[in-house]
Amino acid sequence: MGFWGKRSRQADERQSAEDADLAKRAQAALVATDERIRSTADEVAFAQAELGDEATRDVRQGIEAVRTHMGEAFQLHQLNHDDIPDTPEELRTRNARIVQLCEWADDVLDERTDALKEQIERVRRAPQIIEGVRRDAERLRERIPHAKAVVDRLTGRYSAAAMQRVSSNPDEAEQLLEFAARSAGVAERRRDDGRTPESLAALETSTESVRRAKAILDGVEDFEIEAMRAQSTLADVVADSRGDIAAARREPQTSGVTSAVAALERALSDLPGPGDPTDPFDDLAKLREANAALDDAVAKARDRAANPVPSITHVRHEIDAADRALSIARSLISGHRGHIGADARTRLAEAERLRIDVEPLVPSEDTRREAQGMARRISRLANEAMQLAQRDIDDDRHRGGYDDWGMGGRGGGMGGGGILGPAVGGLLLGGIIGDMFD
């Protein structure tokens, strides 16, 4: 007893120490969070004067939400120190809730003020950003003559369709840079007038215009490099295609292979001659598409050679056999409905669904083997349905729920679940059952 009493006292002492530490944490968190709310509100007031109402709306709404919830925290702290005695459990629960509310408030303030800090930093750095935009724009302007020269040089090499991708890029870049310069000037003037939100919008527009102008000018140089790569790849694909055509002529000659070879030959003959303007991207895409179609046709021909397509007559025989099996299964299940379980009915339903789907597959050579396999599956499902149905009937007979007249039923008694149950019921209602069994 002394041992257990000592352990109990030690546990109580540990709990008391933990409760005291939680109470200190709750008080410290309450003070720190309240102070942060006040300082954040002061900072937002200055930011509102500099950035305007719209830019600071989210932060101000966050502060209001935090103040509302902190009211609960102060109320809980008050309950901990009123004249009404509290149990240790009540104090522990309140202090834990205070800490939770303070942590939530800190998270909200962190999230809202981080976004505001970025805007404030951007406003304060606006002069440096504007200067950087102007420097970048000037450097990009120096690239415009070179870009125009590249476009002129490529125009004689590539077709008009190919050059549409970049022919207007130098002019578009020039327009964007002019727009960026005007936007930077607007940003400066709005900032001097104290219209900070408008200044930030103009500054963002200017920065984005310079970024787009750079991407457009880069696109001219990228086009030249990628076009040369496409031409090199095209030469390899042409050589491969000619080899594929020669190899395809040694394969089983189906209609699919013949048409695919003709399509690839047309694609090769449509390629521009040496020195003619070309679109290497489009040429490469068309040639690859025709080459892939030939590969598919050859693969189908090989598969068909290894697995010959059955004749329509043969597939019809398979379907006729499936229809006979379906007919027998339907008759068996329909004639003994009161005894047939879900398994047999499910097999029959699936077989009937497949029977509807199989018919459109028969005429085409591409789907005839699938039709044959589906017909065999229908037969198998129908046979399974018959076996399961017969099992259900035999089970009823063994349990005594199915007599020779079919009048016992699963529940016993005349007119139950037997094969003649519904008929016997009708005779009873008709008043003539007595005449039959008199």
C-alpha angles and dihedrals in degrees: 000000000000091000094051092043090054092051090049092052091049091052091050091050092051091049091049091051091049091049091051091050091049090051091053091048091050093051093046092047091049093053095043095048094046090051091048092052090053095047092045091051089053092050092048091052090058091044090050090056090050102037103026134237097293096055093050099039096101093050093048091049090049091052091051092050091049092050090052093053093042087060087069090051092053091047091053090049089052091052089054090059104037125108095264112097115241131205119239089248092055092049091047093051094048094048092049090051091050091053090047093051092048092050091050090050091052091050092051093048092047092052096047098041094048090063091046092050090057091054093046091049090049092052092049091047094044095109092052091045092051091049090050091050091053093048092050091047092052092051091049092050088059089059095054097082090050091049091051090050090051091051091049092050094048093046091073092048103045134044125261090251091056094045092053086082093067111005094102096038098100093051092046091050091051092052092049092051091051090050090048091054092051091047091051090053091050090050091054094048094046090049092051089050092053093248094132100166091054090045091053092049092051091046092052090049092051093049093048092049091055091048092052093046090055092049091050094051091046087053091064093057092040090053092056092049095045092046091056090048090049091051091051091048090046091058090054092047091050091054091047092048093054090050090048091052091052091048093046091057088061092054126085104292107234124164089256093055092046094051092044091052090050091049092051091048090052090050090052093047091049092060113110118257124247111296095014119122110262143183102224093185094055093040091051093048094051093046093049091049092052091045092051090049090054091050090053093047092050091048090052091047092052091048091048091050091052092042109030118215110252118238121256089245091056092049090048089056089053090050092048090053089050090050091053091050090048092050093052092047092049092050094048094048095042092049094050102032095144092061104039118103132209097270096062092042091051093052091050093048092051092048091051091049092052091047089062092049098047099066099071091052097061104077099052120076089214092062103026095096088051088052090051092051091047092051090052090049090052090054091048093049092047091051090048089050090053093048093048092045091051090049090054091049093048091048090055092050093050090051091050093247094119121051128182091273093045089237102119101074125186091287094045126237133088116307095018122129097317126123091260095040098107091043093050090049090055091049091052091052090046092055095232101103089097092059092054096050099032 
